[in-house]
């Protein structure tokens, strides 16, 4: 929702910059798995014949890739914590949950809303059963009633388990292992890429982007973002007029 609009379209200027500016160290930071990133790019006729050329902080920092989708690192839940979280979310059978491993995605309590977004976000899923043995990196709950998701978060919090919870959007609750967020994931990746001293210009639109705001020399948020995210960003951008990246590249001295 930051780089592309509600129709999954990336602004033509942003598409051109992503395809042509080999001198710019773009890094993707997202809650999505790689399949979801590739789906958006392919729909916008980007990198259809090869790997994504940029480093990737995927699943809110739980899975990291060097350029060209070279796997670098991942951080799964502690097995006991994972067991307790799954037992907790089982009680909310009216909410669809997506259970992410490094490469695969499983679905629990699928309903029409969950099925729609699994397709919309390019998430090929498998049904989760009691016999499914997983090493999860992220759990995502989806509901059109934010209060239900808050009840899930409160239930997990009451168990005093060491996990991170964030609302990337009002209807999305994301649960990751302790210390895992986009900011920490980006710092790990910058270190291995020898970019740890680089200035960071970042754009985000949800609560899961706020750890990146704390790292950025300058932060940007599209006008489609919630008001609290816009208020915390240094700059708000009307993405429909000129895209997102040109504003950032001008401030960073690339344009």
N, C-alpha and C positions, 0 to 999 in steps of 0.2 A: 503493500500500500504506500510505500514511500517513493519508490522509483516509478511504479506503474499505477494507473488509475483503477477505478472500480471495474473497468472492462478489460483489465490486464494489458492495457496498451501503454507502452513506454513512449514518451514524447520523441518525435523525430530527431530533435537536436541531441537528446541524450543517447539515442541509438547510434547516431553518428559518432559521438565522442567515445562511446564504449568500443565501437568497432575500429576506430582509427587512431586514437591517442595511445600509442604504445609506450610513450614516455611518462604516462601518469600512473602511479602505483594505486590503482583502484583495489579496494578490498570489500567483498560482500559480507555484511553481517546481517544475519536473519534468524528467525525462529524456524524457518523451513528446513527440510531435508534437501539434499542435492537434487533429488527428483523434481521437487517443486521449483527450484531455481532454474533448472534446465527447461522445465515446461514453460515458464514465463519467457525465457530468452528465445526458445524455439518459436513460440507464438509470435514473437516480434522479429523473427528472421535474423537472430543473432546466434552465432556459434553452433549452427545446426549440423555442421559436418565434423565437429571435433569437440574436445573437452573445453570447459570454461577456462579461459586463460588466467583468471584472477585468483588470488588466495580467497578462502572462504571460511568465515566463522559461521557454522551451521548450528541449528537446534539450540539457539541462544548461548552458544559457546561450549556446548557439550561435545561437539565434533568439529575438528579443525582440519583444513586442507591447505597445502601449499598450491602454487599455480598449477593449472592443468589437472585439477582434481587429484593431486598426489596426497594420499592420506598421511596426516601428520600425527594426530593424537585424538583420543576421546576419553571421556570420563563417565563411566556408568555409575548407577546407584550402588550403594552397599546392598548386598542381597537381603539382609534383614530389613533395612529401611524400605527397599522396593516391595517386599512382601507385605509390610504394614500399609504402605500407600495403596497398593492394589486392593487389599481387603477393605480399606476405607472407601475407595471410589466405587466398589461393588454395591455399596448401599444406595448409591444414587443412580438407579437404573433408568431414570428418565433423562440422563445426560450422556451424550456420546463422548467417549474418551479415546484418544489416539495414543498408542503406546509405541514410542520410537526406540529402535535399536540403532546401531551405527548405520546400517544400510536398509533395514526393513521396518515397516510400519504395521502395527496390528490395531484392530478396532474392537472396542468393548461397548456394548449397548448401542449399536448403530441404530439411528432413527433417520427420518427423511432429511432433517437439517444436517446431520453428520454426513450422510451420503452425498448431499449436494456439495458440501465444502470439500469433501475428499476428492471429488472430481474437479472442483473449481481450483483447488490448490495443487493439482497434479500429484496426489498422494495415492499410489497403488497400495491397497491395504489387504491384510489377511485377517480373518476372524480370530480373536483371542479366546482360548479355552483354558480350562483348569490344567490341562496337560501341557500347555505351551510353556516351554522353558526359555526364559528371556534374560538378557542382560541389558536393561533399559538405560537410555541416556536422557530421555525426556518423556513426560506425560502431559497431554494437553486435553483439557475439558472444554466442551463447546455447548453453549446454551443461549437461547434468546432471552433468558431472564438472568440478569447479572446477579440477582440475589441468591439464586441457586448455586452459582459458582462461588460466591462468597461463603456460603455454607460449607462447601467442599474445603475451601481454604481454611476456614475456622476449624473444621473437624481435624484436618491434618495438623494445624497449629496446636490444637489441644493435646495431641499425642506427644508434643515436644520432640518431634523428629527433626533432624538436621537436614532440611531441604530448603531450596529457594522457591518462592512462589511469586508470580507477577501476572498482571493483566495486560497482555499486549494490546488487546482491544477490550471493549466492555463485555463482549460475549466470548472471550477466550481467556481461560486460566491456564498458565503454563507452570509446570513443576519440574525442577531440575535438581541435581545433586548439590550439596552444600558448596558454596563458593563458585558456582558455575553461573555466569551471566555473560552477556555480550562483551562487557568491558574487560573482564578477566581473560576471556577467550582471545580478544584482540591483542591484549598485551603479550600473551604467550606467542601468538603468531608473529607479532612485530619483532619479538626477540629473535626468533629463529630465522626471520627474513633480514636480520640486521637493520631494522628500521626503528629500533626502540627509541631513538632520539628524534624521530620525525615529528613534525607538527601534524596534527590530525584535524581534518575538516570532515565532519560527519553530518548525515541527515537521517532523521528518524521520525516515526509518527506514533509510537506506542510506548506503554510503560516499560516494556522490556528494552527500550532504547536508552532509558535514562542513565544506566551505568556508563554508556558511551559519552553522554553529554559531559560527564565529569572529567573525561580524558581529553576532550576536544579543545583545540585552540579556538575553534569557532563551530557552533552547532546550528543546524537548520531544520526547519520542520515545515512540511506542506500545509497549506491552509485547510486541507481536508482532515488534519489531525484534531484530536480533542483539544479543548481549550487549555487544559493543564499542561499538556505537552508543548503547545505553542508558547505558553507563558514562560516555560523553562528554556526554550531555544533562544539563541542570540538573534536569529533571523527567521522570519516566516516567508515562505515562497508560494506563489501561485503557480503550481506545477503545470497547469493547462496552458499557460502563456508561453513560457520558455523552458519548461522542464526543470530539473533539479540541479544537474551537474554543472551547468555553465556558471551559475552563481558561485558555486564552491570553487571552481577552477580559476575564476577571476580573482577571488580573495586569496587563493593560494599562489597566485602569480603564474599560472599556466596559460592564461588567456589575456 
